[in-house]
């Protein structure tokens, strides 16, 4: 070092990201606090909630902020990075609910009782209110990590996440009729969701090379969210998923008829995108599934892609499957303590459980074991 001042520049973002001078200034404030690690304690007390949010976005929501990781590029192995779908969810709650109420507050001025009363006033479900609370808590935990605040007031905010209504569950008869009214792509997608419990992003993320017709298994390695690829982050999500012979036959039949059937092609490739992208889940639902649900099944309760996954878990429980098998079939990463006492389910047990549900929804009954 020669004793002279060194000036360094840093690019905060683009004009498309920060459309006003005020927005750019907030981003600069967050960066300035990071650069000046020895920020005086009295200055820390004046940090605004909005500055904390901006710093959190830069470090925890990089894909949303910078528009990175387009469809066709796999995510890295950074296990600490939030999935793209989580980043989208956080961004939505921040912009619509959290910032409009708390942006001008200093971090030290946000009090638990205030937040609790505010949450009660929001026109949201209990689950959504709990999500808002958890995001605010994550913000303060981020501030603690960077030593901007000494405590997290949101930890003292009470908010129940209990469902306000019971989720819709389709019966085996309803699923069977549902499948009978569908053909080709929508039928195959619904059958996969109903019989394996795959999330819709995982269904649309399948390529033909992921389908093993010899071992009757699916290799679930990616999740497509808003046409972006996410690598399945948890070990539980990446485990092979068994499929029954009936499911494999329908998959094989779809492959023989579809225009994109090479190993590297998407199983549900969109012709409008010349096979380079899978279908949007909302497009399949709106064009093919919704008319059948409303006109043929006469279902008025809310039904979505996740209903298939929830229905599978409910049917397995009704069939007497043990809780551990259900958890492993649905590939949940975290287990409740009461569920951990069950013995680890072997692959054949999971396959038998899967086949019993398939026989129900395909019309084969519930009795008898796999040959």
N, C-alpha and C positions, 0 to 999 in steps of 0.2 A: 504494500500500500504506500502511495506517495504523499498521502495527507490531503489530497485534493478531493472535492466533492464529486461523487459519481451519481449521474442521473440515469435512471433506468425507466423504460416505458413498458407499459403493459396494456394489451388490448382487452377492454372490458367486454365488448360485444359489437354487434352491428346495429345500424339504424332500424332494421326490421325487428330486432329484439327489444330495443329501447326507443320507442317512438317519440318520446318527449324528453326535454332536457332534465325534467324532474326525475324521470325513471332512470336516466343515465347517472344522475348524481347519487341516487340511492345505491346503485351498483358500485359506484366509485367509493362511497362511504364504507361499504362492506369490505372492499378490497383494501382500502386504506387502513382499516382496523387490523386486518390480517397482516399487512406488511409491517405496521408499527407494533411489534409484539410487546413492547414495553409501554403500552398505552397507560397513562396515569389512571389511578383508580377513580378519580372524580369524573374523568371522561367516560369511563365505562358506565357510570350511573346514568348518563345522558343518552345511551344508545336506545334508539327507537325500536319498536317491535318490527316495523317494516324493514329496517336495516338487518335485523336478525333473519327475517324471512328471505331477503335477497342473498345473504351469505349462505343460508341453508340451500337455496336453489342452486347456487354455483357449485356447491360441494356434494349435495345429495341427489339433485335432480338434473344431472348433466345432459342426459339424452333429450329431455324436454327443452332445456334451455338452449342447447346447441343444435338440436335437430339431427343428432348422429344416429348411427346404427340403422340404416335403411334396410328394407327387405332384400335378402340375398346375402347379408353379412351376418355371421353368427356373433353372438355376444362373447366376451372374453370369459376368463375363468375367475374373475373377481367376485368371490362369494359375498363380499360385503355390499356390493352395488345392488340397489333396489331394482326390481324388474321394471320394464317399461310400463306395464299396466299399472303398477303401484305408483310410479311417478306421475302418470296421467291422472290417477285418482287424487293424489295429493295436490297436484296443481289445481284441479277443479275445486276442491274444498278451500284451498287458500284464496283463490280469486273470487269465489262466489260468496263465501261466508266469513272466513277468518279475517282477511285483510280489511274489508269494508268496516268492520267493527273495531279492530284493535291496532290498525296501522300507525296511528299517531301517538299511541301510548309509549311511555318509556318502559323498558323491560321490568324495572322495579315497581312500576305502578299497577301491574296486572295482578289482581288478587283472586284467590280461589272462589270466594262467595260471589264476586261479580261475574266470573266465568260461568259458575253454576246457574245463576239466575238467567244469564243470557242464553245458555243452552236450553233452558226450559221454554224460552220464548220462541225458539226456532221452529218453523213448520216442517220438521223432519221426523223420521222414525227414530225410535230409540237406538237402533243400530247405527244410523247415520250420525246421530248426536255423539255416540260413543266414538265414532271414527273422527269427528271433529276434535273431540277432547284428546284422543290419542295423538293426532297430528300436532296439536299445540304442545303436548307433553314432549314429543320428539323434537320440536323446535327448541324448547328450553334445555333439553338434554344436550342438544348440539351447542347451545350457548355455554353450558357448563363445561363441555369438552374443550372449548376454546377459551375458557376462563373469563367469559364476559359476565356471567352471573354465578352466584354461589349456591343458589337453590333452585328447585323446580316447583313453583307454586301449583302447577296443574296436577301434581300427584295428589293433592288434597281435594280435587274436584270430584264430586260423586256423580256418576252417570251410568245408569243401567243400560246394558246392551240387549236386554230380553226382547225377543221378537214380539211385534204387535199383532201379528197374525200367523197362523200355521201355514207353512209352505205347501203349495199344491203338490199332490202325489198322484201319478197316473197308475191305475190298476193294470194288471196283466192283460185284461180284456181290452182296455182302452189303448194300450200300446200295440196290441195285436191289430186292432182296427186301424190305428194310425199307420202302421206299416203296410197294411193291405191297400190303403188309399194312395200310397207313394210308389214311385218307381225310380230306378237308377240312382242318380246322385243323392237326392234327398232321402230316399229309403235307406241307402247305405250309411249315410251320415247319422241318421236317427238311430239305426240299429246299433251302430258303434257306441253312440252315447248311452243308449238304454241298457246295453249288455256289458259294457266295459267300465262305464263311469268316467270316461275321458272327458276332460273339459273341452269346450268347443274350440278353443285356440289350439289344443293338442290334436284334436281331430283334423282341423284344417292344416296343421303343421306336418301331417304325415306325408311321406313320399313313398313310392312303391318299393323302394329299397328297404324301407322300414318294416315291410310286411313279409314275414317268413311263413310261407304256405306249408312248409314241411314240418316245422315244429309247432305250427299254429300259435304264433306269438307276434306281438307288435313291439317294436322298439320305439319307445316314445322319448325323443331327445330334444324336441323343440316345441315352442309355443308361439303362435302367431297372434299378435295383438295390434289391431289397427294397421295391418299389413307390414308389421315389423317382426323380425324373428327374435325370440328370446330363447336362450338355451334353458331347458328345465333345470332349475337351480338346485333342488334338493335331491339327495340320493334316492329317497322314496319315489319321487316323481319319475326318475330315470329307470326304474326297474321294468323288466319286460312284462307285458300285459298278455295274459292268455286269451285266446279267442276260440270259440267252439267251431266245430266242423260246418254247421249251418251258416255261421257268420262268415267263415272263410269262403264258402261257396258263393255267397252274395257278393263278397269283395272281388272274388275272381271273375264273376260274371260282369261286374261293373268295369273291371280292368279290360275285359275283352271287347267292351262296347265303347269305352271312352276314347277320346281323340289323343289323350296324353297318357301313355301307358308304359313309358320307359322307366328304368329304375330310378333315375334322378328326377322324374316328373312328380308333381304334386298329385296326390290321390284325388283331390277335389280341385283340380286346376280350372281356372276361369278362362273360357274361350274368349271373352271380351278382352282379356289381357294376353291372349295368345299363349296361354299356359305358363306364363312367367310368374304369375301370382295365383294363390288359391282364391276361392270365392270369399266375399265378405260374409260373415255369419248372418248379419241383418238381411242381406239380400236373399239368402236361402230361406230364412224364416218368413220374410214378407211375401215372397212369391209362391213358395211351396207349402210351408208348414202352417202358417196362420189360417189360410182358407180351409184346410182340412180340420184343424182344431175347432174352428168356429162353426163351419157349415155341416160337417159330417159327425164330429164327436160331440158337438153342442156344448163345449166347455167354455164357461164364462169366467172361471177363475183365472188369475194370471198364470200363464205358462210360458216358460222360456227354455233356452238350451239347458240351463242348470237344473231344470225340473227333471230331466232325464237322469242326471247324476243322482239327484236326491231320491228319485223313485227307485233306482237300483239299490241304494242303501236300505231303503225301507222294505223292499221286497226280500232282500237277503235276510234282514232281521226277522221278517214274518216267516221265512223258511227255516228259521232256527239256526242260522249260521252264527258262529261265535264272533264276538265283537272284534277280536284281533284280525280275523279273516276279512271282516268288512272293512276295517281300517286299512289293511294292506291292499285290498282290492281297489279302494278309492285313493290309495297312495297318499295318505295324510302324513306330513312330515313330523308333526308334533302330536303326542298322545297324552290324554289325561291320565292321571295317576291310577285311577280305578281300572283303566283299560290295560295298563301295563302288566297286570297280574296274569293275563291270559298267555297261554303258551304260543310261541311263534308258529304261525301257520305255514305249512310246507306248500310248495307249488301245486301239488296234486289236489290239496284241499281247496286252494283258491280256484283251480280249474273246475273242480266239481261244483263249487258254489256258482261259478259263472255259468256252467252248462245248465244248472237247474233253472236259473232265471231265463236263459235263452229258450229252454223248452216251454216255459210258461208263456212267454210273449210270442213264440212262434207256433203255439198251439199243440205242443206235445205233452202237456200235463206236467205234474210235479213229482210223479212217482218213478221209482226206478233209478238205478245208478248208471254212471257212464260205463260203456262197454270197454 
